[in-house]
Amino acid sequence: MNVKNMLLESRGERDRIDQAVTAVEQLAQGRKRGPGRPAGSLTVSRQVRESRPATDGHPGKQAAQ
């Protein structure tokens, strides 16, 4: 095995170790939120919807009660 091949393999291994260390560091920091709705967003939308008067589906018109 020549020195160039040893260097290439060592650099590849170093990159894999760096990726593993980064993954463990992220796990240690706790779960980060990914894409999607923020926590509690459904509760807020329910509160807004419940505070508005009922409509018949046409904006600006109030439903007959």
C-alpha positions in Angstrom: 0.0 0.0 0.0 1.5 3.3 -1.0 1.4 6.5 1.0 -1.2 8.2 -1.3 -3.7 5.4 -0.7 -3.1 5.5 3.1 -3.7 9.3 3.0 -6.9 8.9 1.0 -8.3 6.2 3.4 -7.3 8.2 6.5 -9.0 11.3 5.2 -12.2 9.3 4.4 -12.1 7.8 7.9 -11.6 11.2 9.4 -14.6 12.6 7.5 -16.8 9.7 8.8 -15.6 10.3 12.4 -16.3 14.0 12.1 -19.8 13.3 10.9 -20.4 10.8 13.8 -19.1 13.4 16.3 -21.4 16.0 14.8 -24.4 13.7 15.1 -23.7 12.9 18.7 -23.3 16.5 19.6 -26.7 17.3 18.0 -28.2 14.5 20.0 -26.7 15.8 23.2 -28.2 19.3 22.5 -31.7 17.8 22.3 -34.1 17.3 19.5 -34.3 20.2 17.1 -37.7 20.9 15.5 -37.9 20.1 11.8 -40.3 21.5 9.3 -44.0 21.6 10.0 -46.4 23.4 12.2 -45.1 24.9 15.4 -46.2 23.3 18.6 -49.5 24.7 19.9 -50.5 26.2 16.5 -53.7 24.2 16.5 -54.7 25.5 19.8 -54.2 29.1 18.7 -56.3 28.5 15.5 -59.1 27.0 17.5 -59.2 29.9 19.9 -59.4 32.4 16.9 -62.1 30.3 15.2 -64.2 30.1 18.4 -64.0 33.8 19.0 -65.3 34.7 15.5 -69.1 34.7 14.8 -70.4 31.8 12.6 -70.8 32.5 8.9 -72.7 30.8 6.1 -69.4 30.3 4.2 -69.6 33.7 2.4 -67.2 36.3 3.7 -68.8 39.4 5.2 -72.2 37.7 5.8 -73.3 36.4 9.1 -75.2 33.1 9.3 -78.8 33.2 10.4 -79.3 31.9 13.9 
